[in-house]
Amino acid sequence: MITPPCCVYVTHLVAPKYGSTVAECEDAVVVLPSRSHDYMLREPLTVGVCDGATESALAKDWARLLSRVAAEQAMERPDVLAGGAAFEEFASSAVAQWDPWLAQYTQVRVAEGRPLKWYEHTKLAEGAYATLLTVRVDPDSDPGPGSDSEASEPAWRWRAAALGDSCLFHLRDDRLVRAFPVTAAEEFGTAPNLFGSRNHDVALLACRTRLAEGRCGPGDRLFLMTDALAAWFLSASDRDSAVRQLLEFSGPDDLGGFMDWLDGLRECQQLRNDDVAVVRIDFEGR
């Protein structure tokens, strides 16, 4: 494996909407390898970010399953992020895990004396839905032709696949240089593309999934966000201030302050009252 001239630090925070508990949160994040936020990473890392669709049954559970499978598959098979057949195989694998999970869930409900109601069966038959953003970051000493990076010797390469409106933002010198897949706040809508737990048309899922890649050097950052926070960031009138506010939160111990900050934005009607997930990836020097 290439030994990069810089290392990576990763942290993530997930917070429920105002009025909901952490257990009810329908956003999910899985980062692999699973390390402390102050651990110096020099190996490849993968991230799965999902935003469960509230209108579907068991959306939070599907978001957690899908984000885990996405991170695992992207770690095992980097070509998943190239789309095509590899992505279709990943999608099939994720969908195939839903029914066994659901059968176990149903058994637990029976054992607890809370069997599924008739209307729950109806909703479950429709499947659960979530957006999906999958990212892989690899050591890369060769910038290659046509690189979008201005860094003289990029040390890492990122690749991303997005279905829906969870976003990746690439910052250099704390200035936005790339937004994916949504590039402007007005592009957010009420009906993003979703990954369904019973969607066996994996070719359609692959067709609707957008792909991107870029390169990072020391000092760069990646932020991965679900739609509510991403829309706030893209609509900020003072982008520099928005970045400074985000950089206030750098570890799991900051969750309480992060939730208070989100509630402040909601009170000012700057942030829609929705679950929030954010992943911060910092690229540091030697």
CORMO-V669665 format. One record per residue. N is the residue number from 1. RES is the residue in three letters. SS is DSSP state (H for helix, E for strand, - for the rest). D_CENTER is the distance of its C-alpha to the mean C-alpha in whole Angstrom. Layout:
BEGIN
[[N/RES/SS/D_CENTER] [N/RES/SS/D_CENTER]]
END
This chain:
BEGIN
[[1/MET/-/26] [2/ILE/-/26] [3/THR/-/26] [4/PRO/-/24] [5/PRO/-/26] [6/CYS/-/23] [7/CYS/E/21] [8/VAL/E/17] [9/TYR/E/16] [10/VAL/E/13] [11/THR/E/12] [12/HIS/E/10] [13/LEU/E/11] [14/VAL/E/10] [15/ALA/E/13] [16/PRO/-/15] [17/LYS/-/17] [18/TYR/-/20] [19/GLY/-/23] [20/SER/-/20] [21/THR/-/20] [22/VAL/H/17] [23/ALA/H/18] [24/GLU/H/18] [25/CYS/-/14] [26/GLU/-/12] [27/ASP/E/9] [28/ALA/E/7] [29/VAL/E/6] [30/VAL/E/8] [31/VAL/E/9] [32/LEU/E/12] [33/PRO/-/15] [34/SER/-/15] [35/ARG/-/17] [36/SER/-/18] [37/HIS/-/17] [38/ASP/-/20] [39/TYR/-/20] [40/MET/-/21] [41/LEU/E/19] [42/ARG/-/21] [43/GLU/-/19] [44/PRO/-/17] [45/LEU/E/13] [46/THR/E/10] [47/VAL/E/6] [48/GLY/E/5] [49/VAL/E/2] [50/CYS/E/5] [51/ASP/E/8] [52/GLY/E/11] [53/ALA/-/14] [54/THR/-/17] [55/GLU/-/20] [56/SER/-/19] [57/ALA/-/20] [58/LEU/-/18] [59/ALA/H/15] [60/LYS/H/14] [61/ASP/H/15] [62/TRP/H/14] [63/ALA/H/10] [64/ARG/H/11] [65/LEU/H/13] [66/LEU/H/11] [67/SER/H/8] [68/ARG/H/11] [69/VAL/H/12] [70/ALA/H/10] [71/ALA/H/10] [72/GLU/H/13] [73/GLN/H/14] [74/ALA/H/13] [75/MET/H/15] [76/GLU/H/18] [77/ARG/-/18] [78/PRO/H/17] [79/ASP/H/18] [80/VAL/H/15] [81/LEU/H/14] [82/ALA/H/17] [83/GLY/-/17] [84/GLY/H/20] [85/ALA/H/22] [86/ALA/H/19] [87/PHE/H/16] [88/GLU/H/19] [89/GLU/H/20] [90/PHE/H/16] [91/ALA/H/16] [92/SER/H/19] [93/SER/H/19] [94/ALA/H/16] [95/VAL/H/18] [96/ALA/H/21] [97/GLN/H/20] [98/TRP/H/19] [99/ASP/H/23] [100/PRO/H/24] [101/TRP/H/22] [102/LEU/H/23] [103/ALA/H/27] [104/GLN/H/26] [105/TYR/H/25] [106/THR/H/28] [107/GLN/H/30] [108/VAL/H/29] [109/ARG/H/29] [110/VAL/H/33] [111/ALA/H/34] [112/GLU/-/33] [113/GLY/-/35] [114/ARG/-/32] [115/PRO/-/33] [116/LEU/-/30] [117/LYS/-/32] [118/TRP/H/33] [119/TYR/H/31] [120/GLU/H/28] [121/HIS/H/29] [122/THR/H/29] [123/LYS/H/25] [124/LEU/H/24] [125/ALA/H/26] [126/GLU/H/24] [127/GLY/-/21] [128/ALA/-/17] [129/TYR/E/15] [130/ALA/E/11] [131/THR/E/9] [132/LEU/E/6] [133/LEU/E/5] [134/THR/E/6] [135/VAL/E/8] [136/ARG/E/11] [137/VAL/E/13] [138/ASP/E/17] [139/PRO/E/20] [140/ASP/-/22] [141/SER/-/26] [142/ASP/-/27] [143/PRO/-/25] [144/GLY/-/27] [145/PRO/-/28] [146/GLY/-/27] [147/SER/-/24] [148/ASP/-/22] [149/SER/-/23] [150/GLU/-/26] [151/ALA/-/25] [152/SER/-/29] [153/GLU/-/27] [154/PRO/-/23] [155/ALA/-/22] [156/TRP/E/19] [157/ARG/E/17] [158/TRP/E/14] [159/ARG/E/13] [160/ALA/E/10] [161/ALA/E/10] [162/ALA/E/9] [163/LEU/E/10] [164/GLY/-/11] [165/ASP/-/10] [166/SER/-/6] [167/CYS/E/7] [168/LEU/E/8] [169/PHE/E/11] [170/HIS/E/14] [171/LEU/E/17] [172/ARG/E/20] [173/ASP/-/23] [174/ASP/-/20] [175/ARG/E/21] [176/LEU/E/18] [177/VAL/E/19] [178/ARG/E/16] [179/ALA/E/14] [180/PHE/E/12] [181/PRO/-/12] [182/VAL/-/13] [183/THR/-/16] [184/ALA/-/18] [185/ALA/H/18] [186/GLU/H/20] [187/GLU/H/18] [188/PHE/-/16] [189/GLY/-/18] [190/THR/-/18] [191/ALA/-/18] [192/PRO/-/15] [193/ASN/-/14] [194/LEU/-/13] [195/PHE/E/13] [196/GLY/E/16] [197/SER/-/17] [198/ARG/-/21] [199/ASN/-/20] [200/HIS/-/22] [201/ASP/-/22] [202/VAL/H/20] [203/ALA/H/22] [204/LEU/H/21] [205/LEU/H/17] [206/ALA/H/17] [207/CYS/H/19] [208/ARG/H/17] [209/THR/-/14] [210/ARG/E/14] [211/LEU/E/14] [212/ALA/E/14] [213/GLU/E/15] [214/GLY/E/17] [215/ARG/E/18] [216/CYS/E/18] [217/GLY/-/21] [218/PRO/-/22] [219/GLY/-/21] [220/ASP/-/18] [221/ARG/E/15] [222/LEU/E/11] [223/PHE/E/9] [224/LEU/E/6] [225/MET/E/6] [226/THR/-/7] [227/ASP/H/10] [228/ALA/H/13] [229/LEU/H/12] [230/ALA/H/11] [231/ALA/H/14] [232/TRP/H/16] [233/PHE/H/15] [234/LEU/H/17] [235/SER/H/20] [236/ALA/-/21] [237/SER/-/24] [238/ASP/-/24] [239/ARG/H/21] [240/ASP/H/23] [241/SER/H/23] [242/ALA/H/19] [243/VAL/H/18] [244/ARG/H/21] [245/GLN/H/20] [246/LEU/H/16] [247/LEU/-/18] [248/GLU/-/20] [249/PHE/-/17] [250/SER/-/17] [251/GLY/-/17] [252/PRO/H/17] [253/ASP/H/20] [254/ASP/H/19] [255/LEU/H/17] [256/GLY/H/21] [257/GLY/H/21] [258/PHE/H/18] [259/MET/H/18] [260/ASP/H/22] [261/TRP/H/20] [262/LEU/H/18] [263/ASP/H/21] [264/GLY/H/23] [265/LEU/H/21] [266/ARG/H/22] [267/GLU/H/25] [268/CYS/-/26] [269/GLN/-/24] [270/GLN/-/22] [271/LEU/-/18] [272/ARG/-/18] [273/ASN/-/18] [274/ASP/-/15] [275/ASP/-/13] [276/VAL/E/10] [277/ALA/E/7] [278/VAL/E/7] [279/VAL/E/7] [280/ARG/E/11] [281/ILE/E/12] [282/ASP/E/16] [283/PHE/E/18] [284/GLU/E/22] [285/GLY/-/25] [286/ARG/-/27]]
END
